[in-house]
Amino acid sequence: MDDLIIGAHVSFNKDTQLLGSVEEALSYQANTFMFYTGAPQNTNRADIDYELTKKAQDLMKENAIDINHVIVHAPYIINLANNGSNYDFAISFLKQEIKRVETLGIKKLVLHPGSHVGLGSELGIQNIIFALNQVIDANTNVIICLETMAGKGSECGITFEEIKAILDGMKYPEKVMVCLDTCHIHDAGYSIQDFDDTLKHFDEVIGLGKLGCLHINDSKNEQGSHKDRHENIGYGKIGFDALLHVIYHDKLKGIPKILETPYVSFDQNSKERMYPPYRFEIEMIRKKEYNPNLMEDIRAYYK
């Protein structure tokens, strides 16, 4: 069995659904993947097709993709930190999304904690706790993975301590874990270059047993910039060697690692079609060797 569980963010459309997602992941030589069940910025959702789901699950088994390592990402229109006019909607829609994830047979749902939008982080965190306790009950079969955030705007969940405060408020703490995003924690001020120290701090505050998945992304920004702008692996301020250390860290074996790096275009000044880098980034990661011609190889493949 492959010790490295590596994949990327893939598409999920109404015509092929989960089957299309699996096929896309396999085209990247991935053994896991993550997807939205619909557009992240709206509520439009196609009914889950049982036949497509069954075919997808069979294809995963044939290719040694463990469905327990597959991730769904909740839409970012869900904001649990602000208890304004959209609060009830956010709670209701998250409940619906959990049902969809359960129907697909997937066990983990990554969720941005939310933005307090001027209420202050303390009240924002209390709103998140209240909402999650409305959403999660004894019969919930999906684990919510709270994503570590970069600190852009009024985001909650910037520090490990803020994430821990949410976890401490859960009625069903066993059903909530953490998604650690390398770009986000770098932009929030944590060091990836000194990742052993950062991971030690995470373990002391939250506990490694609570780590459900990782998002592996380089960053366009300096450490502590609070901007959240992802970059391709090895092309950003974190760097290939530091990210490789995270990916192959002995204490993170068996934890799914998902790439969310930017698509690549032939002409950076145009708005033409963008192409996924994941096949090439995963190959680079598996070889443990930085490819300085990554962009050229991607463009040559899709040309």
Wavefront OBJ file of the C-alpha trace (Angstrom):
o trace
v 0.000 0.000 0.000
v 1.173 3.517 -0.869
v 2.252 5.341 2.316
v 1.782 8.686 0.585
v -1.879 9.671 0.336
v -1.770 12.512 -2.168
v -4.409 14.078 -4.371
v -5.860 17.335 -5.617
v -8.993 19.400 -5.858
v -11.077 17.978 -8.728
v -14.375 18.878 -10.385
v -17.834 17.465 -9.668
v -20.482 18.178 -12.282
v -24.109 17.167 -12.592
v -23.571 14.859 -15.587
v -20.773 12.635 -14.228
v -20.786 13.542 -10.521
v -18.530 11.423 -8.286
v -17.546 9.142 -11.177
v -16.094 12.107 -13.060
v -14.261 13.205 -9.923
v -12.619 9.791 -9.533
v -11.645 9.677 -13.207
v -10.056 13.126 -12.981
v -8.112 12.152 -9.854
v -6.823 9.004 -11.550
v -5.646 11.072 -14.524
v -3.376 12.928 -12.071
v -1.955 9.653 -10.680
v -3.588 10.585 -7.370
v -4.815 8.169 -4.714
v -7.215 10.585 -3.083
v -9.047 13.809 -4.034
v -11.283 16.621 -2.813
v -14.245 18.364 -4.456
v -17.231 20.656 -3.969
v -20.612 18.982 -4.524
v -21.657 22.100 -6.454
v -20.427 25.615 -7.154
v -18.893 26.984 -3.925
v -20.472 30.420 -4.370
v -24.141 29.377 -4.737
v -26.760 26.874 -3.550
v -27.409 25.135 -6.879
v -27.063 21.400 -6.301
v -27.997 18.461 -8.553
v -29.593 15.420 -6.929
v -27.056 12.724 -6.132
v -27.225 9.976 -8.777
v -27.074 6.531 -7.112
v -25.787 4.691 -10.204
v -22.963 7.160 -10.793
v -22.050 7.011 -7.100
v -21.926 3.188 -7.172
v -19.756 3.200 -10.319
v -17.456 5.747 -8.689
v -17.121 3.687 -5.518
v -16.329 0.572 -7.583
v -13.717 2.475 -9.596
v -12.100 3.696 -6.392
v -11.846 0.139 -5.073
v -10.336 -1.063 -8.364
v -7.652 1.625 -8.106
v -6.912 1.375 -4.369
v -8.455 4.758 -3.509
v -9.741 4.500 0.044
v -13.037 6.389 0.236
v -12.207 7.223 3.855
v -9.388 9.426 2.519
v -11.615 11.328 0.073
v -12.659 14.843 1.103
v -15.586 17.117 0.288
v -15.090 20.862 0.722
v -18.084 22.803 2.024
v -19.044 25.880 -0.045
v -17.547 29.106 1.219
v -20.927 30.836 1.175
v -21.526 29.079 4.506
v -20.503 31.537 7.219
v -21.126 30.304 10.747
v -19.208 33.109 12.501
v -21.691 35.932 11.914
v -25.181 35.508 13.371
v -26.799 38.044 11.069
v -29.534 37.588 8.486
v -27.800 34.659 6.735
v -27.044 32.675 9.898
v -30.084 30.373 9.755
v -29.451 29.800 6.051
v -25.821 28.840 6.746
v -26.859 26.308 9.379
v -29.605 24.855 7.183
v -27.413 24.632 4.087
v -24.585 22.967 6.011
v -27.057 20.348 7.242
v -28.078 19.710 3.625
v -24.452 19.476 2.544
v -23.715 16.908 5.242
v -26.615 14.787 3.967
v -25.192 14.945 0.438
v -21.763 13.886 1.697
v -23.335 10.997 3.600
v -25.222 9.920 0.471
v -21.928 9.825 -1.452
v -20.411 7.602 1.224
v -17.685 10.102 2.099
v -16.619 10.659 5.692
v -14.867 14.050 5.826
v -16.123 17.551 5.050
v -13.694 20.494 5.177
v -15.261 23.724 6.425
v -13.956 27.277 6.668
v -14.873 28.349 10.221
v -16.233 31.673 8.983
v -15.753 35.449 9.223
v -17.157 37.458 12.114
v -17.601 40.584 9.909
v -17.010 43.103 12.654
v -18.448 41.193 15.603
v -15.010 40.302 16.951
v -13.310 36.917 16.981
v -14.594 35.948 20.442
v -18.256 36.328 19.464
v -17.508 34.829 16.051
v -16.127 31.707 17.687
v -19.168 31.426 19.948
v -21.408 31.677 16.875
v -19.437 28.883 15.183
v -19.764 26.679 18.254
v -23.512 27.283 18.488
v -24.044 26.591 14.783
v -21.984 23.401 14.702
v -23.829 22.103 17.736
v -27.080 22.677 15.833
v -25.731 20.824 12.811
v -23.952 17.838 14.369
v -25.864 15.232 16.332
v -25.373 11.646 17.500
v -26.413 10.301 14.088
v -24.046 12.443 11.981
v -21.775 10.137 9.980
v -19.497 12.851 8.591
v -16.497 14.406 10.322
v -16.274 18.192 9.978
v -12.654 19.276 9.427
v -12.217 22.921 10.427
v -9.699 24.572 8.132
v -6.891 26.721 9.499
v -7.237 30.192 7.991
v -4.764 32.853 6.798
v -6.304 35.779 8.685
v -7.693 37.657 5.702
v -10.409 40.151 6.618
v -12.260 39.058 9.745
v -11.656 35.313 9.488
v -11.900 33.119 12.563
v -9.659 30.090 12.999
v -6.391 31.933 12.317
v -4.505 30.502 15.298
v -4.391 26.989 16.670
v -5.811 28.416 19.880
v -8.909 29.722 18.061
v -9.467 26.314 16.459
v -9.040 24.669 19.864
v -11.626 27.009 21.383
v -14.153 25.786 18.798
v -13.274 22.133 19.410
v -13.661 22.632 23.167
v -17.236 23.835 22.657
v -18.438 20.786 20.735
v -21.154 18.499 22.113
v -19.768 15.745 19.885
v -16.024 16.514 19.771
v -15.251 13.177 18.139
v -17.071 14.409 15.007
v -14.919 17.506 14.493
v -11.282 17.515 13.356
v -8.868 19.955 11.684
v -7.673 20.578 8.121
v -4.226 22.190 8.167
v -3.485 24.340 5.108
v 0.214 25.095 4.552
v -0.403 28.361 2.689
v -2.907 29.521 5.285
v -0.769 28.826 8.347
v 2.266 30.376 6.616
v 0.243 33.494 5.818
v -1.124 33.452 9.384
v 2.435 33.648 10.721
v 3.429 30.045 11.417
v 6.710 28.765 10.009
v 6.761 25.951 7.449
v 10.567 26.181 7.253
v 10.606 25.274 10.976
v 7.713 22.888 10.570
v 8.791 20.523 13.348
v 8.335 23.369 15.836
v 5.020 24.385 14.275
v 3.745 20.805 14.376
v 4.899 20.479 17.987
v 2.901 23.600 18.827
v -0.142 22.193 17.002
v 0.194 18.970 18.995
v 0.459 20.844 22.283
v -2.567 23.048 21.591
v -4.882 20.751 19.607
v -3.296 17.299 19.376
v -2.097 15.425 16.295
v -4.960 12.968 16.712
v -7.289 15.766 15.633
v -5.588 16.287 12.269
v -7.987 14.973 9.617
v -6.328 16.183 6.394
v -3.829 18.658 4.978
v -4.033 21.144 2.125
v -0.602 21.366 0.512
v -0.086 24.754 -1.122
v 2.811 27.116 -1.633
v 2.169 30.824 -0.954
v 2.642 33.956 -3.042
v 3.159 35.937 0.160
v 5.667 36.420 2.929
v 5.080 34.640 6.238
v 2.504 36.479 8.349
v 1.028 38.498 5.455
v -2.591 37.371 6.146
v -3.418 37.415 2.417
v -4.237 33.779 1.424
v -2.893 33.572 -2.138
v -1.917 30.050 -3.155
v 1.071 29.329 -5.396
v 2.280 26.264 -7.265
v 4.530 23.862 -5.388
v 8.069 25.251 -5.202
v 7.163 28.551 -6.870
v 6.241 30.475 -3.738
v 7.638 31.808 -0.487
v 7.428 28.436 1.300
v 9.458 26.456 -1.214
v 9.664 22.879 -2.450
v 11.954 21.418 0.233
v 9.884 22.804 3.110
v 6.645 21.465 1.595
v 8.238 18.090 0.868
v 9.212 17.869 4.547
v 5.551 18.402 5.482
v 4.287 15.876 2.934
v 6.644 13.089 4.031
v 6.703 13.922 7.743
v 6.798 10.753 9.855
v 4.075 12.070 12.177
v 1.707 12.776 9.267
v 1.711 9.351 7.594
v -1.754 8.072 6.752
v -3.251 11.584 6.613
v -4.675 12.674 3.214
v -2.803 15.534 1.552
v -4.629 17.638 -1.048
v -3.185 20.127 -3.564
v -5.149 23.332 -4.233
v -2.516 25.095 -6.300
v -3.360 27.524 -9.145
v -4.196 26.421 -12.680
v -1.697 27.394 -15.369
v -2.368 29.330 -18.600
v -0.324 29.608 -21.793
v -0.383 33.388 -21.603
v -0.479 35.018 -18.172
v -1.929 38.193 -19.730
v -4.922 36.490 -21.341
v -8.154 35.052 -20.001
v -7.930 31.872 -22.039
v -8.494 28.434 -20.566
v -6.460 27.479 -17.509
v -4.933 24.018 -17.077
v -4.517 21.904 -13.916
v -0.935 21.405 -12.680
v -1.715 18.461 -10.413
v -0.442 15.559 -12.525
v 2.962 17.242 -12.733
v 3.097 18.455 -9.134
v 2.192 14.989 -7.843
v 4.883 13.455 -10.060
v 7.417 15.956 -8.705
v 6.364 15.162 -5.130
v 6.597 11.394 -5.675
v 10.072 11.747 -7.208
v 11.058 14.082 -4.335
v 12.832 16.247 -6.882
v 12.003 19.842 -7.761
v 11.256 20.418 -11.441
v 12.366 23.951 -12.452
v 10.600 23.425 -15.801
v 7.239 22.619 -14.229
v 5.326 25.396 -16.005
v 6.855 24.577 -19.393
v 6.051 20.871 -18.952
v 2.429 21.653 -18.061
v 2.004 23.930 -21.071
v 3.657 21.403 -23.406
v 1.334 18.637 -22.198
v -1.852 20.628 -22.814
v -0.759 22.448 -25.986
l 1 2 3 4 5 6 7 8 9 10 11 12 13 14 15 16 17 18 19 20 21 22 23 24 25 26 27 28 29 30 31 32 33 34 35 36 37 38 39 40 41 42 43 44 45 46 47 48 49 50 51 52 53 54 55 56 57 58 59 60 61 62 63 64 65 66 67 68 69 70 71 72 73 74 75 76 77 78 79 80 81 82 83 84 85 86 87 88 89 90 91 92 93 94 95 96 97 98 99 100 101 102 103 104 105 106 107 108 109 110 111 112 113 114 115 116 117 118 119 120 121 122 123 124 125 126 127 128 129 130 131 132 133 134 135 136 137 138 139 140 141 142 143 144 145 146 147 148 149 150 151 152 153 154 155 156 157 158 159 160 161 162 163 164 165 166 167 168 169 170 171 172 173 174 175 176 177 178 179 180 181 182 183 184 185 186 187 188 189 190 191 192 193 194 195 196 197 198 199 200 201 202 203 204 205 206 207 208 209 210 211 212 213 214 215 216 217 218 219 220 221 222 223 224 225 226 227 228 229 230 231 232 233 234 235 236 237 238 239 240 241 242 243 244 245 246 247 248 249 250 251 252 253 254 255 256 257 258 259 260 261 262 263 264 265 266 267 268 269 270 271 272 273 274 275 276 277 278 279 280 281 282 283 284 285 286 287 288 289 290 291 292 293 294 295 296 297 298 299 300 301 302 303
